[in-house]
């Protein structure tokens, strides 16, 4: 529950668009990023794949990272 998967996209050192598993969709932070987010949010298969990344990446690696931190 406390794990969040975030994937950010940058252009010219500014965050343009971000996917957050807690929000469940893409969010745009620039004019162009808002356009990208709107287009990507219409693609159900892309959203499904991004939501699955939390289980695929985060839950797979969390125990490894936790053990290394201790």
Backbone as a chain_set.jsonl record, in Angstrom:
{"seq": "XXXXXXXXXXXXXXXXXXXXXXXXXXXXXXXXXXXXXXXXXXXXXXXXXXXXXXXXXXXXXXXXXXXXXX", "coords": {"N": [[0.818, -1.203, 0.0], [2.015, 1.171, 0.609], [3.715, 1.601, -1.43], [4.644, 3.252, -4.387], [4.59, 3.549, -7.853], [6.339, 5.526, -10.058], [6.774, 7.126, -13.12], [8.551, 9.398, -14.871], [8.696, 11.867, -17.46], [10.899, 13.926, -19.162], [11.686, 17.097, -20.663], [13.999, 19.3, -21.926], [15.131, 19.549, -19.341], [12.937, 19.872, -17.706], [10.156, 18.584, -15.999], [7.827, 16.996, -17.897], [5.705, 15.163, -18.278], [4.045, 12.743, -16.222], [3.569, 9.469, -14.954], [1.773, 8.074, -12.361], [1.289, 5.512, -10.079], [-0.441, 5.731, -7.951], [-2.235, 7.669, -8.71], [-3.082, 6.618, -11.103], [-3.044, 7.311, -13.741], [-1.695, 9.303, -16.496], [-0.215, 12.493, -15.988], [0.058, 15.78, -17.079], [2.468, 18.426, -17.046], [3.329, 20.559, -18.46], [2.404, 22.587, -21.3], [2.654, 21.022, -23.639], [3.013, 18.56, -22.395], [0.525, 18.11, -21.183], [-1.0, 17.58, -23.428], [0.235, 15.216, -24.333], [-0.329, 13.552, -22.122], [-3.139, 13.456, -22.196], [-3.564, 12.08, -24.591], [-2.228, 9.638, -24.081], [-3.682, 8.705, -21.902], [-6.026, 7.903, -23.06], [-5.501, 5.472, -24.116], [-6.222, 2.418, -23.25], [-4.812, 0.002, -23.003], [-2.164, 0.836, -22.651], [-2.359, 2.233, -20.213], [-3.075, 0.113, -18.576], [-0.782, -1.485, -18.748], [1.097, 0.24, -17.578], [0.081, 0.458, -14.982], [0.492, -2.132, -14.154], [3.204, -2.182, -13.794], [3.85, -1.53, -11.197], [3.475, -3.887, -9.706], [5.169, -5.565, -11.171], [7.752, -4.344, -11.185], [8.18, -2.811, -8.721], [7.138, -4.374, -6.48], [8.555, -6.678, -6.87], [11.212, -5.899, -6.433], [11.275, -4.663, -3.925], [11.8, -6.094, -1.519], [14.465, -6.811, -1.878], [15.738, -4.279, -1.989], [15.052, -3.348, 0.54], [16.332, -5.204, 2.235], [19.012, -4.644, 1.568], [19.238, -2.061, 2.506], [19.172, -2.382, 5.21]], "CA": [[0.0, 0.0, 0.0], [2.888, 2.339, 0.719], [4.607, 1.652, -2.593], [4.099, 3.978, -5.529], [5.415, 3.517, -9.057], [6.291, 6.804, -10.776], [7.64, 7.239, -14.29], [8.497, 10.796, -15.319], [9.269, 12.2, -18.761], [11.455, 15.281, -19.11], [12.118, 17.767, -21.884], [14.77, 20.494, -21.548], [15.342, 19.519, -17.896], [11.691, 20.143, -17.006], [9.238, 17.449, -16.036], [6.797, 17.227, -18.903], [4.588, 14.264, -18.032], [4.344, 11.738, -15.195], [2.594, 8.444, -14.593], [1.843, 7.705, -10.95], [0.38, 4.4, -9.818], [-1.466, 6.131, -6.983], [-3.245, 8.413, -9.474], [-3.594, 5.657, -12.071], [-3.047, 7.872, -15.089], [-0.644, 10.264, -16.801], [-0.523, 13.888, -15.684], [0.956, 16.692, -17.774], [2.864, 19.609, -16.287], [3.572, 21.641, -19.42], [1.364, 22.614, -22.333], [2.821, 19.828, -24.47], [2.818, 17.41, -21.522], [-0.918, 17.909, -21.019], [-1.453, 16.941, -24.672], [0.713, 13.832, -24.291], [-1.073, 12.836, -21.084], [-4.502, 13.222, -22.677], [-3.513, 11.029, -25.612], [-1.843, 8.371, -23.457], [-4.757, 8.259, -21.012], [-7.078, 7.303, -23.883], [-5.049, 4.135, -24.5], [-6.476, 1.538, -22.106], [-3.758, -1.011, -22.873], [-0.994, 1.511, -22.094], [-2.632, 2.469, -18.795], [-3.034, -1.187, -17.923], [0.629, -1.878, -18.675], [1.776, 1.108, -16.617], [-0.394, 0.072, -13.652], [1.104, -3.425, -13.837], [4.61, -1.979, -13.455], [3.993, -1.507, -9.735], [3.675, -5.269, -9.289], [6.302, -6.152, -11.885], [9.025, -3.752, -10.785], [8.282, -2.413, -7.318], [6.943, -5.454, -5.53], [9.63, -7.639, -7.094], [12.481, -5.378, -5.925], [11.197, -4.001, -2.624], [12.481, -6.869, -0.482], [15.905, -6.691, -2.155], [16.146, -2.931, -1.569], [14.877, -3.272, 1.994], [17.418, -5.98, 2.837], [20.261, -3.923, 1.34], [19.24, -0.865, 3.348], [19.435, -2.786, 6.598]], "C": [[0.856, 1.258, 0.0], [3.822, 2.488, -0.46], [3.899, 2.381, -3.726], [5.092, 3.89, -6.679], [5.226, 4.842, -9.777], [7.253, 6.727, -11.948], [7.456, 8.646, -14.846], [9.192, 10.952, -16.663], [9.678, 13.668, -18.726], [11.785, 15.784, -20.502], [12.785, 19.071, -21.46], [14.874, 20.659, -20.031], [14.101, 19.875, -17.081], [10.787, 18.92, -17.119], [8.038, 17.815, -16.9], [5.523, 16.456, -18.556], [5.01, 13.234, -16.994], [3.199, 10.744, -15.109], [2.821, 8.097, -13.139], [0.832, 6.598, -10.706], [-0.701, 4.768, -8.807], [-2.581, 6.938, -7.656], [-3.887, 7.496, -10.507], [-3.678, 6.173, -13.487], [-1.864, 8.811, -15.261], [-1.136, 11.662, -16.464], [0.513, 14.747, -16.389], [1.231, 17.93, -16.953], [3.198, 20.801, -17.173], [2.455, 21.593, -20.448], [1.441, 21.362, -23.206], [2.582, 18.565, -23.651], [1.354, 17.09, -21.284], [-1.488, 17.211, -22.255], [-1.028, 15.476, -24.719], [-0.119, 13.013, -23.311], [-2.489, 12.515, -21.554], [-4.535, 12.091, -23.704], [-3.2, 9.674, -24.988], [-2.939, 7.834, -22.549], [-5.926, 7.646, -21.769], [-6.762, 5.858, -24.259], [-5.155, 3.196, -23.287], [-5.371, 0.495, -21.918], [-2.476, -0.401, -22.297], [-1.182, 1.761, -20.601], [-2.561, 1.163, -18.005], [-1.597, -1.663, -17.735], [1.378, -1.046, -17.648], [1.356, 0.76, -15.185], [0.247, -1.24, -13.213], [2.563, -3.278, -13.429], [4.839, -1.937, -11.947], [4.259, -2.919, -9.226], [4.932, -5.864, -9.916], [7.629, -5.638, -11.35], [9.125, -3.533, -9.277], [8.186, -3.589, -6.359], [8.006, -6.531, -5.673], [10.915, -7.181, -6.404], [12.438, -4.842, -4.503], [11.926, -4.775, -1.534], [14.0, -6.8, -0.652], [16.419, -5.35, -1.653], [16.079, -2.8, -0.05], [16.012, -4.006, 2.699], [18.767, -5.274, 2.705], [20.362, -2.686, 2.223], [19.551, -1.202, 4.803], [20.86, -3.254, 6.724]], "O": [[0.46, 2.288, -0.547], [4.64, 3.407, -0.49], [2.717, 2.159, -3.989], [6.287, 4.126, -6.501], [4.1, 5.241, -10.074], [8.403, 6.316, -11.796], [6.357, 9.037, -15.24], [10.159, 10.251, -16.96], [8.907, 14.535, -18.315], [12.118, 15.011, -21.4], [12.199, 19.857, -20.716], [14.725, 21.761, -19.503], [14.207, 20.152, -15.886], [10.667, 18.308, -18.18], [7.341, 18.801, -16.659], [4.423, 17.009, -18.541], [6.188, 12.891, -16.894], [2.025, 11.11, -15.178], [3.956, 7.851, -12.731], [-0.336, 6.72, -11.076], [-1.775, 4.167, -8.813], [-3.733, 6.895, -7.223], [-5.089, 7.582, -10.76], [-4.308, 5.552, -14.343], [-1.125, 9.085, -14.314], [-2.314, 11.979, -16.629], [1.711, 14.474, -16.307], [0.354, 18.431, -16.249], [3.332, 21.924, -16.687], [1.654, 20.659, -20.459], [0.426, 20.721, -23.478], [2.008, 17.601, -24.157], [0.982, 15.92, -21.194], [-2.359, 16.349, -22.137], [-1.812, 14.603, -25.091], [-0.562, 11.911, -23.634], [-2.979, 11.409, -21.328], [-5.431, 11.247, -23.68], [-3.832, 8.673, -25.325], [-3.105, 6.619, -22.44], [-6.737, 6.936, -21.175], [-7.649, 5.11, -24.67], [-4.285, 3.189, -22.416], [-5.036, 0.148, -20.786], [-1.774, -1.061, -21.531], [-0.267, 1.527, -19.812], [-2.041, 1.133, -16.89], [-1.244, -2.183, -16.676], [2.214, -1.578, -16.918], [2.187, 0.769, -14.277], [0.515, -1.435, -12.028], [3.108, -4.17, -12.777], [5.925, -2.28, -11.478], [5.159, -3.13, -8.414], [5.674, -6.589, -9.253], [8.538, -6.427, -11.089], [10.056, -4.021, -8.636], [9.063, -3.777, -5.516], [8.326, -7.221, -4.706], [11.635, -8.008, -5.843], [13.494, -4.587, -3.925], [12.605, -4.171, -0.704], [14.732, -6.737, 0.335], [17.435, -5.297, -0.96], [16.962, -2.202, 0.566], [16.589, -3.488, 3.655], [19.575, -5.305, 3.633], [21.457, -2.307, 2.641], [20.127, -0.392, 5.53], [21.29, -3.64, 7.811]]}, "num_chains": 1, "name": "protein.A"}
